[in-house]
Amino acid sequence: MFQDPSFWVAVAFFLFMGLIAWKAGKPILAGLDSRAERIKAELDEAQRLREEAQKALAEYKRKQRDAAKEAEEMLANAKHEAELLRNQASEELKAVLARREKAALDKIAQAETQALQEVRSQAVDIAMTATAKLLSENVDPGRDQAMVDQAIKDLGAKLH
């Protein structure tokens, strides 16, 4: 057994491995420990980032709900304003139409009054012309003077 070269190769192999483990074990373990710490720090950072992302997502969802609510309120206000403007325009249109109708009726009444005055004026002119013609044909010059004198006498009584 001690004479067997494979035994000594095995002993040398195990001694070499022990020496490597003894000399290189600490740095390998230190490297593994630092790698484990680095991985743990990365996992902690990933967890922190995940929590921040969830908070940001919740905040954006809340903002989206608030924005949707605000948009609905703005839409309701716009509809209400449009209804008010439509009602106001309708009332203004009715008022304008009423004013125009009144103005048209006033113009019609004025035209009727003017036409009536023109008819009366023409009737007076025709009556005067007819009277003058009848008087010139039927009244002699002597009787003419007597009628003028009588009209002058009655003038004082008719004016008072």
PyMOL commands that set and color helices and strands:
alter all, ss='L'
color gray80, all
select helices_A, chain A and resi 5-138+141-159
alter helices_A, ss='H'
color red, helices_A
deselect
rebuild
show_as cartoon
